[in-house]
């Protein structure tokens, strides 16, 4: 069974790896162009533009739900 929790900055490497895996699955491996520093800053910096929840099992992140803070 997985546990769902709010993402933390320390989760960013695993989250970015899942995002890259999705891009490869969607046959767009070059679509992910941001660096780890940009990813962490955009989610956990002074002015975050996204938030996320992660699914964790056996101390390993197996999924994520990323949301953007924006009105449209």
N, C-alpha and C positions, 0 to 999 in steps of 0.2 A: 504494500500500500504506500502511496506517495503522500507527502506532506506538502501543503501549499503555504507559502509565506511570502511576505514582502521581500523584494530583492534588496541586497546590500551591495556596496561598491566592490567588496571582495568577490562577489558572484560574477562580475563582468567578464573575466576570461572564459568561463563556462558558457555564459549567455552569448557572447560574441561567437564562440565556436558553434553553437546551435544555429545562430543566424547564418553563418557561413555554410553550414551543412544544408540549410534550407535553400540557399542560393544555388548550391551545386545541384541539389535535387530538382530545382526549377530550371536547370540548364543555363544559369546566369552566374557562373563562378566569379566573374569580374565585377559584379554589381555591388559588392561590399567593399567600399574604398576607404572607410574611416579607420584611423589608428585606435589602439586601445586607449590612449590618452584622451582622444576626442570622444570616444564612447563613454568613458567614465565621467568626463567633465560634463557632457551633455545630459547625463542622468543623475549625477550626484554633485555637480559643481555648484557655484553660487546661484546660477539661474537655470535649473534643470528644465528640460523641455519634454522629458518622458519619465515614466515610472514603470515599474514592472513587478510581477509576482513570479515566483519560480516554484516548480514542482521538484521535490527532492525525495530520493529514495536511497537508503544505505549511504548517506552522506555524499550523494552524487546528484547534481542537477540534471534532470531528465526532460524538462520542459520549461517553457516560459510563456507569459502573457505580457506583452509590452504595450503600453498605452501612451498616447501623446496628450499633452495638456494644451488643448486648443478648442476654441469655439468656432463654429462655421455655420 
